Amino acid sequence: MKVFTVNEIAKLLEGELVGNCDCKINAPEQIEKAKSSHITFIGNQKYARLWGTSEASVAVIDEKIVLEPGEGKALIKVKNADLAMAIILELFTPEPPHFSENIHPKAIISSTAKIGEGCKIGANSYIGENVVLGDNVVIYPNVSVFDDTSIGNNTVVWSGTVIRERSEIGNNCIFHANVSIGADGFGYRPSEQGLTKIPHIGNVIIGNNVEIGANSCVDRGKFSATILGDGCKIDNLVQIGHNSVLGKFCIMAGNSGLAGSVTLGDGVVIGGSASIKDHTTIHSGATVGAGSGVIADVPAGQTVVGYPACEAKEKLRQWVALRKLARK
């Protein structure tokens, strides 16, 4: 068990320590459930009311919040409580699953594959022809990496993930359980035989520091590549269609989806369960609200909501007008 003093944590966060507390802290916890050995977080003034009844010994709080620590308790004031919380959670993160040996004897690795220094490959994983793994790549059990794929340094691939042939993956990526990279795009055309499958002969290119949540899918391109830029963060159960291109630092929340050939600029945020029509461009800095359906291009920096989606203030005016009509 990891244990830290309040002073050690305050120093790590470069925060201002207010109050006195000599308790040893062994875990973070939400404010309602915290015990005396826990540290908690208050990032908004509306949660400050919970501090008086919390059993936590110390709280990390936003420096703008007005709050007294109370007897035998302490507060650590920081500029951004959410970012401080990330540091604390990392501090207390348990060790990852243990590899008794770096390359499990039941892993199947092609003789033509190139495996970097410090790589770990779990039981029943398959590494195909001409695959290149950089240094310190971690492949958990039951992962398949098919031919001519490259994976950069320090990337972690969790169990059940399938990475199809010719994929190009950068450094420091994380693929959670059962991710699918490089499956065929969804393409059929009516013919005399019924539906003719359109081959997809492209690949997937993923930049550095990309994280993809469990059971999410990134389909290969029809001609060239489906691309995810550096720093993109993809939630669970997300679909990214063939030939879509994501800029840097895009976010897609759970159950959202891009049809084929969608383009996202840098820093685009897609809310949960939002759907984006094929061949649509969402320009840099735009936000798509949860549950929205985008059928036309979205200008840079604009927030759109609704189905079909339009600019947020305009959609709110439409909803108000509809309510007024319903009352007549």
For each residue, the residues with C-beta under 8 A, 3 or more apart:
1: 26
2: 26 91 92
3: 24 25 26
4: 8 9 24 25 26 91
5: 8 9 22 24 25
6: 9 10 17 21 22 23 25 39 57 58 74 76
7: 10 11 17
8: 4 5 11 12
9: 4 5 6 12 13 25 39 58 76 88 91
10: 6 7 13 15 16 17 76
11: 7 8 14
12: 8 9 87 91
13: 9 10 60 76 78 84 87 88
14: 11 78
15: 10 60 76 77 78 84
16: 10 63 76 77 78
17: 6 7 10 74 75 76
18: 69 74 75 76 77
19: 69 70 73 74 75
20: 72 74
21: 6 57 58 69 72 73 74
22: 5 6
23: 6 36 37 57 58
24: 3 4 5 37
25: 3 4 5 6 9 37 38 39 57 58
26: 1 2 3 4 37 38 92
27: 37 38 39 92
28: 38 39 40 41 85 88 89 92
29: 33 34 35 38 39 40 56
30: 33 34 40 41
31: 34 40 41 42 47 50 51 54 56 59
32: 50 54
33: 29 30
34: 29 30 31 38 39 40 54 55 56
35: 29 38 55 56
36: 23 55 56 57
37: 23 24 25 26 27 57
38: 25 26 27 28 29 34 35 55 56 57
39: 6 9 25 27 28 29 34 56 57 58 59 60 88
40: 28 29 30 31 34 54 56 58 59 60
41: 28 30 31 59 60 61 81 82 84 85 88
42: 31 47 48 50 51 59 60 61 62 65 67 81
43: 47 61 62 81 82 85
44: 47 48 62 65
45: 48 64 65 66
46: 49
47: 31 42 43 44 50 51
48: 42 44 45 51 61 65 66 67
49: 46 52
50: 31 32 42 47 53 54
51: 31 42 47 48 54 59 67 70
52: 49 70
53: 50
54: 31 32 34 40 50 51 59
55: 34 35 36 38
56: 29 31 34 35 36 38 39 40 59 73
57: 6 21 23 25 36 37 38 39 72 73 74
58: 6 9 21 23 25 39 40 73 74 75 76
59: 31 39 40 41 42 51 54 56 73 74 75 76
60: 13 15 39 40 41 42 75 76 78 81 84 85 88
61: 41 42 43 48 65 67 75 76 77 78 81
62: 42 43 44 65 77 78 79 80 81
63: 16 77 78 79
64: 45
65: 42 44 45 48 61 62 77
66: 45 48
67: 42 48 51 61 75
68:
69: 18 19 21 73 74 75
70: 19 51 52 73
71:
72: 20 21 57
73: 19 21 56 57 58 59 69 70
74: 6 17 18 19 20 21 57 58 59 69
75: 17 18 19 58 59 60 61 67 69
76: 6 9 10 13 15 16 17 18 58 59 60 61 84
77: 15 16 18 61 62 63 65
78: 13 14 15 16 60 61 62 63 81 83 84
79: 62 63 83
80: 62 83 84
81: 41 42 43 60 61 62 78 84 85
82: 41 43 85 86
83: 78 79 80 86 87
84: 13 15 41 60 76 78 80 81 87 88
85: 28 41 43 60 81 82 88 89
86: 82 83 89 90
87: 12 13 83 84 90 91
88: 9 13 28 39 41 60 84 85 91 92
89: 28 85 86 92 93
90: 86 87 93
91: 2 4 9 12 87 88
92: 2 26 27 28 88 89
93: 89 90
94:
95: 98
96: 138
97: 140
98: 95
99: 102 104 120 122
100:
101: 104 105
102: 99 118 119 120 121
103: 107 109 115 119 120 121
104: 99 101 107 121 122 123 124 125 141
105: 101
106: 123 124
107: 103 104 121 122 123 124 125 126 127 139
108: 124 125 126 127
109: 103 113 115 121 126 127
110: 113 127 128 129 130 131 147
111:
112: 129 130
113: 109 110 127 128 129 130 131 132 133
114: 131 132 133
115: 103 109 119 121 127 133
116: 119 132 133 134 135 136 137 153
117: 135 136
118: 102 135 136
119: 102 103 115 116 133 135 136 137 138 139
120: 99 102 103 137 138 139
121: 102 103 104 107 109 115 125 127 139
122: 99 104 107 125 139 140 141 142 143 159
123: 104 106 107 141 142
124: 104 106 107 108 141 142
125: 104 107 108 121 122 139 140 141 142 143 144 145
126: 107 108 109 143 144 145 146
127: 107 108 109 110 113 115 121 131 133 139 145
128: 110 113 131 144 145 146 147 148 149 165
129: 110 112 113 147 148
130: 110 112 113 147 148
131: 110 113 114 127 128 145 146 147 148 149 150 151
132: 113 114 116 149 150 151
133: 113 114 115 116 119 127 137 139 145 150 151
134: 116 137 150 151 152 153 154 155 171
135: 116 117 118 119 153 154
136: 116 117 118 119 153 154
137: 116 119 120 133 134 151 152 153 154 155 156 157
138: 96 119 120 155 156 157
139: 107 119 120 121 122 125 127 133 143 145 157
140: 97 122 125 143 156 157 158 159
141: 104 122 123 124 125 159
142: 122 123 124 125 159 160
143: 122 125 126 139 140 157 158 159 160 161 162 163
144: 125 126 128 161 162 163
145: 125 126 127 128 131 133 139 149 151 157 163
146: 126 128 131 149 162 163 164 165 167 182
147: 110 128 129 130 131 165 166
148: 128 129 130 131 165 166
149: 128 131 132 145 146 163 164 165 166 167 168 169
150: 131 132 133 134 167 168 169
151: 131 132 133 134 137 145 155 157 163 169 173
152: 134 137 155 169 170 171 172 173 208
153: 116 134 135 136 137 171 172
154: 134 135 136 137 171 172
155: 134 137 138 151 152 169 170 171 172 173 174 175
156: 137 138 140 173 174 175
157: 137 138 139 140 143 145 151 161 163 175 179
158: 140 143 161 174 175 176 177 179 214
159: 122 140 141 142 143 177 178
160: 142 143 177 178 179
161: 143 144 157 158 175 176 177 178 179 180 181
162: 143 144 146 179 180 181 183
163: 143 144 145 146 149 151 157 167 169 175 181 182
164: 146 149 167 180 181 182 183 204 220
165: 128 146 147 148 149 182 203
166: 147 148 149 182 203 220
167: 146 149 150 163 164 181 182 203 204 205 206 220
168: 149 150 203 204 205 206 225
169: 149 150 151 152 155 163 173 181 206
170: 152 155 173 206 207 208 209 210 230
171: 134 152 153 154 155 208 209
172: 152 153 154 155 208 209
173: 151 152 155 156 169 170 206 208 209 210 211 212
174: 155 156 158 210 211 212
175: 155 156 157 158 161 163 179 181 211 212
176: 158 161 179 211 212 213 214 216 236
177: 158 159 160 161 214 215
178: 159 160 161 214 215
179: 157 158 160 161 162 175 176 212 213 214 215 216 217 218
180: 161 162 164 183 216 217 218
181: 161 162 163 164 167 169 175 204 206 212 218
182: 146 163 164 165 166 167 203 204 218 219 220
183: 162 164 180 217 219 220
184: 187 199 200 219 220 242
185: 198 200 219 220 221 222 226 241 242 243 260
186: 219 241 242 260
187: 184 197 198 200 222 242 260
188: 195 196 197 198
189: 195 196 198
190: 194 195 196
191: 194 195 196
192:
193: 196
194: 190 191
195: 188 189 190 191
196: 188 189 190 191 193
197: 187 188
198: 185 187 188 189 222
199: 184 222
200: 184 185 187 219 220 221 222 242
201: 222 223
202: 220 221 222 223 224 225 226 242 243
203: 165 166 167 168 182 220 221 224 225 226
204: 164 167 168 181 182 218 219 220 221 225 226 227 228
205: 167 168 225 226 227 228
206: 167 168 169 170 173 181 210 218 227 228
207: 170 210 227 228 229 230 231 232 248
208: 152 170 171 172 173 230 231
209: 170 171 172 173 230 231
210: 170 173 174 206 207 228 230 231 232 233 234
211: 173 174 175 176 232 233 234
212: 173 174 175 176 179 181 216 218 234 238
213: 176 179 216 234 235 236 237 238 254
214: 158 176 177 178 179 236 237
215: 177 178 179 236 237
216: 176 179 180 212 213 234 235 236 237 238 239 240
217: 179 180 183 238 239 240
218: 179 180 181 182 204 206 212 226 228 240
219: 182 183 184 185 186 200 204 226 239 240 241 242 260
220: 164 166 167 182 183 184 185 200 202 203 204 225 226 242
221: 185 200 202 203 204 224 225 226 242 243
222: 185 187 198 199 200 201 202 242 243 260
223: 201 202 243
224: 202 203 221 243
225: 168 202 203 204 205 220 221 243
226: 185 202 203 204 205 218 219 220 221 240 241 242 243 244 245
227: 204 205 206 207 244 245 246
228: 204 205 206 207 210 218 232 234 240 246 250
229: 207 232 245 246 247 248 249 250 266
230: 170 207 208 209 210 248 249
231: 207 208 209 210 248 249
232: 207 210 211 228 229 246 248 249 250 251 252
233: 210 211 249 250 251 252
234: 210 211 212 213 216 228 238 240 251 252
235: 213 216 238 251 252 253 254 256 272
236: 176 213 214 215 216 254
237: 213 214 215 216 254 255
238: 212 213 216 217 234 235 252 253 254 255 256 257
239: 216 217 219 256 257 258
240: 216 217 218 219 226 228 234 244 246 252 257 258
241: 185 186 219 226 244 257 258 259 260 261 262 278
242: 184 185 186 187 200 202 219 220 221 222 226 260 261
243: 185 202 221 222 223 224 225 226 260 261
244: 226 227 240 241 258 259 260 261 262 263 264
245: 226 227 229 262 263 264
246: 227 228 229 232 240 250 264 268
247: 229 250 264 265 266 267 268 284
248: 207 229 230 231 232 266 267
249: 229 230 231 232 233 266 267
250: 228 229 232 233 246 247 264 266 267 268 269 270
251: 232 233 234 235 268 269 270
252: 232 233 234 235 238 240 256 258 270
253: 235 238 256 270 271 272 273 274 290
254: 213 235 236 237 238 272 273
255: 237 238 272 273
256: 235 238 239 252 253 270 271 272 273 274 275 276 288
257: 238 239 240 241 274 275 276
258: 239 240 241 244 252 262 264 270 276
259: 241 244 262 275 276 277 278 279 280
260: 185 186 187 219 222 241 242 243 244 278 279
261: 241 242 243 244 278 279
262: 241 244 245 258 259 276 277 278 279 280 281 282
263: 244 245 280 281 282
264: 244 245 246 247 250 258 268 270 281 282
265: 247 268 281 282 283 284 285 286 300
266: 229 247 248 249 250 284 285
267: 247 248 249 250 284 285
268: 246 247 250 251 264 265 282 283 284 285 286 287 288
269: 250 251 286 287 288
270: 250 251 252 253 256 258 264 274 276 282 288
271: 253 256 274 287 288 289 290 291 292
272: 235 253 254 255 256 290 291
273: 253 254 255 256 290 291
274: 253 256 257 270 271 288 289 290 291 292 293 294 309
275: 256 257 259 292 293 294
276: 256 257 258 259 262 270 280 282 288 294
277: 259 262 280 293 294 295 296
278: 241 259 260 261 262
279: 259 260 261 262
280: 259 262 263 276 277 294 295 296 297 298
281: 262 263 264 265 297 298
282: 262 263 264 265 268 270 276 286 288 294 297 298
283: 265 268 286 297 298 299 300 301 302
284: 247 265 266 267 268 300 301
285: 265 266 267 268 300 301
286: 265 268 269 282 283 298 299 300 301 302 303 304
287: 268 269 271 302 303 304
288: 256 268 269 270 271 274 276 282 292 294 298 303 304 305 309
289: 271 274 292 303 304 305 306 309 312
290: 253 271 272 273 274
291: 271 272 273 274 307
292: 271 274 275 288 289 304 305 306 307 309
293: 274 275 277 306 307 308 309
294: 274 275 276 277 280 282 288 298 304 308 309
295: 277 280 308 309
296: 277 280 308
297: 280 281 282 283
298: 280 281 282 283 286 288 294 302 304 309
299: 283 286 302
300: 265 283 284 285 286
301: 283 284 285 286
302: 283 286 287 298 299 311
303: 286 287 288 289 311 312
304: 286 287 288 289 292 294 298 309 310 311 312 315
305: 288 289 292 309 310 312 315 316
306: 289 292 293 309 310 315 318 319
307: 291 292 293
308: 293 294 295 296
309: 274 288 289 292 293 294 295 298 304 305 306 315
310: 304 305 306 314 315 318
311: 302 303 304 314 315
312: 289 303 304 305 315 316
313: 316 317
314: 310 311 317 318
315: 304 305 306 309 310 311 312 318 319
316: 305 312 313 319 320
317: 313 314 320 321
318: 306 310 314 315 321 322
319: 306 315 316 322 323
320: 316 317 323 324
321: 317 318 324 325
322: 318 319 325 326
323: 319 320 326 327
324: 320 321 327 328
325: 321 322 328
326: 322 323
327: 323 324
328: 324 325
